[in-house]
């Protein structure tokens, strides 16, 4: 198993998402942003799935 301690040490140095404005703690869940993110993920997964199909 690979040693992940360096990755964990790096992750603890990252700012919290609320500190850089990605999450508004008092605003709750932004449904529009969540749906847009899921749509982008689904679209990208479909792109890579169909790009790898062989004839």
N, C-alpha and C positions, 0 to 999 in steps of 0.2 A: 504494500500500500504506500502511495507517495506521502511524503512528509508535508503536511499542510500548515505547519506552524507559522511559516513566513507569510502565507496568505491570510491567516487569521490575524496575525499582528498588523498587517496592512489594513485589514477591514476595520479594526478597532480604531484606526487613526482617521477614518473617513468621517466627514460631518454627518449629522443626522439629517434625513431628508427635509424635516421641518425647518432646519437652520438655513437651507439654501432655497426655500420657497417651493419645493416640490409638493409638500403636503401642508394644508392649512389645518392645524389641529382643531380650531374652533368651528371650521366650516363643515366638518364631517366628510363623508365620501362624496366626491364629485362624480356623479353618475355618467355625465357626458364624457369626461376624460377617461373613465374606466372603460366605457363602451368603445371609445376611439382606440384605446390601447389594445383591447381584445380584438378589434377589427383589424388593426395593423398586424398583430401577431398572426391571426388567422390568414390574412392575405399573404404574408411572407411565407407562412408554412405551405400554403397552396402553391405559391410560385416555385419554391424549392422542390416540392413533391413532383409537380408536373415537369419541371426542368430536368429531373433525373430519370424520367421514363424513357425506356428504350423501345424502338420500333419492333 
